[in-house]
Amino acid sequence: MSDVTDAINEIEERISIARDGLRQLRELAAAEQDETLIAQRVAEHEDEIARLTLLLAELESGATAFLA
């Protein structure tokens, strides 16, 4: 169970980092003229957040099923 908890904590931290990066990119996009590059980086961060969020949900539901 500790492995699942550790994995959940790591994924939550990675989501937090990706969200912070996304926030910074959006701030940069407001000040930059190269919108194509910024838009691509924003999309990459959004994809990473979505992927990690799904992984987190899978781990949490597995942990819940394990505890039930």
C-alpha positions in Angstrom: 0.0 0.0 0.0 2.9 2.3 0.7 4.0 2.0 -2.9 0.6 3.2 -4.1 0.6 6.1 -1.7 4.1 7.0 -2.8 3.1 6.8 -6.4 0.0 9.0 -5.8 2.1 11.6 -4.0 4.6 11.7 -6.8 1.9 12.1 -9.4 0.2 14.8 -7.4 3.6 16.7 -7.2 4.1 16.3 -11.0 0.6 17.6 -11.7 1.4 20.6 -9.5 4.6 21.3 -11.3 2.9 20.9 -14.7 0.1 23.3 -13.6 2.7 25.9 -12.4 4.5 25.6 -15.7 1.3 26.1 -17.6 0.5 29.2 -15.5 3.9 30.6 -16.3 3.5 29.8 -20.0 0.2 31.6 -20.1 1.7 34.6 -18.5 4.6 34.5 -21.0 2.1 34.2 -23.9 0.4 37.4 -22.8 3.8 39.2 -23.1 5.3 37.3 -26.2 4.7 37.6 -29.9 5.6 34.0 -30.8 2.2 32.7 -30.1 2.6 29.5 -32.1 5.5 28.3 -29.9 3.8 29.3 -26.7 0.5 27.6 -27.8 2.4 24.4 -28.5 4.0 24.5 -25.1 0.7 25.2 -23.5 -0.9 22.2 -25.3 2.0 20.0 -24.2 1.5 21.0 -20.5 -2.3 20.5 -20.8 -1.7 17.0 -22.3 0.7 16.1 -19.5 -1.7 17.3 -16.8 -4.5 15.3 -18.4 -2.3 12.2 -18.6 -1.1 12.5 -15.0 -4.7 13.2 -13.8 -5.9 10.0 -15.4 -3.0 8.0 -14.0 -3.7 9.5 -10.5 -7.4 8.5 -10.8 -6.5 5.0 -11.8 -4.1 4.6 -8.9 -6.6 6.1 -6.4 -9.4 3.9 -7.6 -7.1 0.9 -7.4 -6.1 1.9 -3.8 -9.8 2.3 -2.9 -10.6 -1.2 -4.4 -7.6 -2.6 -2.5 -8.9 -1.2 0.8 -12.5 -2.3 0.3 
